[in-house]
Amino acid sequence: MADLREKVKAALLSMQRYSWEQGTAMQAMQKLGDTDMLIRMAYSAVLRQDSDFRPAIMGENEAETDPLACGEGIRIAAAATGDPSLRNSADRLLHWALEKAPRNADGMIYHKYPECEIWVDSLFMLPPCLAAAGEYKEAVRQYFGISSLLQDPDSGLLRHIWNDSEKRYPDPMLWSVGNGWAVCGAAHLIELLPDTMPSEKEKLRQFSAALIDRILACLGPDALLHNDLQDPSSFTEVNGAQMTAAAIYSGLSGNWLPPACRVTADRIYAAVCRKVDRFGFLHDVCGAPCFVAPGIAPEGNAMFLIMDAEKEAYEREQS
């Protein structure tokens, strides 16, 4: 599938990207082992720092935690190049997250402020950035603090948005992509935590495995998901399914998911591959720029590459 991967990668690199899209693309380059491209993207992200030193800012409507998706990639680029300006950028971003980011009374960082909203998206953007900088305990605390606010007590799935000042869910949807952000964030955090934190790693494994099971219970006969996981009238959505498959392949490599899960992951992988057009754009993901209808999106292409890389890594281990 190397030709398909290269087409998807080329399409991703052709697309305009906001901060979280740049960060997700950087993680894709990391997973693919393309350090040179990751370094190029890190320099581009640092070029667009705001006054808080959050990178890849493209407009006035950037969410608080979205730029943190770039943090790990910038840190990797700094280590690879030895460029102190990159290291300085990564350290200042970390300082913002630890000391300056707006947060609720329990210390959970807001995704949107002054709206005082906590979004499921942050589970992918925030904890891995902290863990990559060695702030392991805070990474785990943020992951479970945010997820506990969003977890639906009936289904066990995660809702999209919690408004902390109004103590309500302005968007209670059990969003396919949101739950995908959660399982991919957990899978990556498990990889980043040191073996000296076995209880925290095990808690994340158990949480992620249970959430994956709940997501897969919503899988349709086409091996895809609906945009609202429990609303079959919502449109069929590709990104949440491939994010779940990426997390499954990671769990298989990490031995925290049973080998039988591979069958479902492979079904999803095959279904997603059929959605790639001749230019490499992945169709029927929750589409940019409004994310309310099927379309194409940089995060969709980036997540395809992450899924593909996780699949290849697992197969390489098995050979």
N, C-alpha and C positions, 0 to 999 in steps of 0.2 A: 504493500500500500504506500510505498515511498512516493510515487508520483502524485497520488491524491493528497498526501501530507504536504508536499511542496506547493501544490495549487492552493490549498487552504492557507498555508503560511503566506504565500504571495498576496492573496486576497486580504488577509489580515493587515499586512504591512501597507496596503494601499488605502486603508480606511482611516478617517480622522478619529482620534481617540481622546476621550476625557480621562481624568486621572485614574479612575478605577479600571478603565479599559486598558490604559497604558500599563498599569501594574499587573493586570491579568495576563496581558501579552508578554510582559517580562517574565512572569512565572512560566509561561509556555516555552519561552526561549531557554529558561533554566532547565526545564524538564527535557527538552530536546538536546541539551548539551551545546547549544549555540551561544557560547559565552561572548563572542564578538558582537553578535546582534544585541544581546542583553546589555553590553557596555554602551553601544550606540544609543539604545533606548534610555539608559540611565542618564547619559549626558543630556539628552533631549528633555527628560523629565526635570532635571536640575535647572535647566535653562529657564523653566517656567515656574520657579519657586515664588510663592507669595511672601508677604512680610512675616508670616509665621514660620517660614521655611518649609511649608508643605509643597511638595513638588507637583508638576504636571497640571497646574491650574490653567484652565482654558476659558473661564468665564466667571460671572458673579454668582452663579447658582450651584457652586460645588458644595457637596456635603462635607461634613467635618471629617469623617473617617475614610472617605474614598481615597484621598491621596496616600494614605498609609499602605495601600496595596503596592505602592512602588518601593516601600522601605527596604524590603529584603533584597530586591534586585539592585538597588543603589549600593547597599552594603556589599553584595557580591562583587559588583563592578569595582568598588573601591579596593577590595582585597586583591582583585585580579590585576588592576592597573597600578596600585600604589599611589593613586592620585589623592592628595590630601583634601582637595576640594570636594570630592565625592564622599570621603569619610566624614568631612565636616557637615555636609548636607545630611547624611544619614544620622549623625549624632544629634543635630539640631531638630530633626524630625522626631527622633525618639524623645528628646527633651520636651517637645511640644506635647506629645502623647502622654507623657508621665506627669507633667507639671502644669500645662496650660490648657489642655483640651477641656471644653465644657462637659460637665458630667452631673449625674443625679446624686442624691444624698448618699447612695451606696457606692458611689465612685464609678458607676458604669458610664462610659463615654457616649455622648449623644452622637447619633448619625446626622441629625439635622438640628441646628440651633439658630435662632432662639425658639424654634418650635418645640424644643425639648422632646424630640422623637428619637426612639431607639428602633433601628431597622435590623432585620435579619441579615441583610447584606454585610453588616459589620463583622459577622462571624468569620468571613473570609478575609476582610481587609485588615482587621485590627490584631487579633491574637498572633497570627504568624509573623507580623511585623515586629511585635514585642519579643516573641521567642527567638527570632533570628538575631536579635540584639542581646540575647542572654537574659531577658526579663521573663523568665519562664513562669514564675509563680503568678505574676500579674497577667500574663497571657492566659493562663488557665482560669484565673479569677474572672477576667473579662468574658471569656467564652461561656462559662457556666452562669455568670450573672446575667448576661444578655439573653441567653437561650431560656433561662428560667422565666424571664418576663414575657417571652413570646410563645412558650409551649402551650398548646391547646390541651386542656385536661381530658377531653373526651377522646380525641384521635391520637394524641401524642405528637402530632405534627406541629410545625412552627408557623405561627402567624407572621404577617409581613411587618406591621408597624405597631409600636406601643407609644402612646403619648403619655409621658411621665407626669406632666403637670396636670393633665385632665384625668389621668388614671383610666384611660380607655383605649380601645383599638380603633383608630380612625380608618385603618384598613385591616380588617380581620381575616382577609383572604389567606387560605392555605396555599401560598404561591409555590408553584413548581420550582421556579428558579431560586426563590428564597430558600427552600429546603435544600436545593442543590448547593447554594453558597454555604449552608451550614455543614453538610457532610464533607464537602471538599475542604472547607476550613479546618474541620476536625481531623481529617486524614493528613493534611499537611502539618498540622500542629503535632500530631502523634510522631511524625517523622522528625520534627525539630526538637522535641523534648529529649533531654539526656536520659540515659538508663538509670541515673541516680534518682529519678522521679517515677518509680514503678507504679505507685498507687494512682498518680495523676494520669499516667499513660493508660492504665487499665480502665479508669473511669471514662476517659475519652473514647477508648475502644468500645466499651459497652454502650455508651450513649450513641455513638455513631452507628454501630451495628444495629441497634434497636430502631434508630431513625431510618436507616436504609430499608429495613424490613417494612416499616410503615409506608415508606414511599413506594416500594415495589408492590405493595398490596393494591396500589392505585394504578398500576401499569396496565395499559390496554392490550388487546390482542395484537396490535401493531408494534408492541414493545416501546410505546411512547406514553407520554403523560398529558393530562389536560392542564391548562394554565392554572386553574384552581383545582387542586388535586382531587377534591371531592365534589366537583361540579362538572358533570359530563356535558353540560351545555356550553362550557367555556371551550375555547379553541385548543386543538391539539398542539402541544408545545414540545420542541425538540431539546432545548438546552438543559432543562431540568433532568431529563432522562440521561443525557450524556454526562452531566456532572455526577449523577448517581453512579453511572458505570465507571467513571474515573475513580471515584472513591472506592468502588468495589475492587477494581484492579489493585489499587494501593493497599486495601485491606488484605487481599490475597497475598501480595508480596510481603506484607508485614505479619502474616499468619494470624490475623485477628478476625478473619472471615473464613468460613469453611469452603473447601474447594468447589463444592456444588454451586456456589454463587457464580462461578465463571459462566455457566450456561446462560444465565439471564444477562450478564454483562455482555457476552458475545452477541446475544439477540439484539440488545440495544445498540451495540456498536454497528452491526450490519444495517439496522434501520436508519441510523444517523448517516452512515456513509451514502445511503441512497438519496439523501437530501442535499448533497453537494452538487452544484452546477458546474458547467465546463470552465467557468472562471475561478472556481474555488470558493465561492460564497456558499455558506451553509444556510439553507432556507428553513423557514417555519420555526425559528427561535423566537422568543419574545423580542420584538424588533425595535431597534433604535429609530428615532431618538426618544419616543414616548413610552415604549415598552408596555403597550396596551393591546397590541395586535401582532399576528405572526409576520415575520419579516427577516431581515438580516441584521447582524450587530457584531461589532468587534469582539465582545465578550463571548459570543457564540463561536466564532472562528477560533479564538484563543482556547476556549474550553475543549473544542474538538482536538486541538493539538495536545493539550494536557491529557485527555482521555487516551489518545493514540500512543503517547509516550508511556503512560502508565501500563497500557496493555502490552506494549513491546517489552518493557522492563520485566513484567511478570513472565512473559513467554521466554525471555532470555534466561531467567532464573530456572525455569522448568526444563530447559534443553540440556 
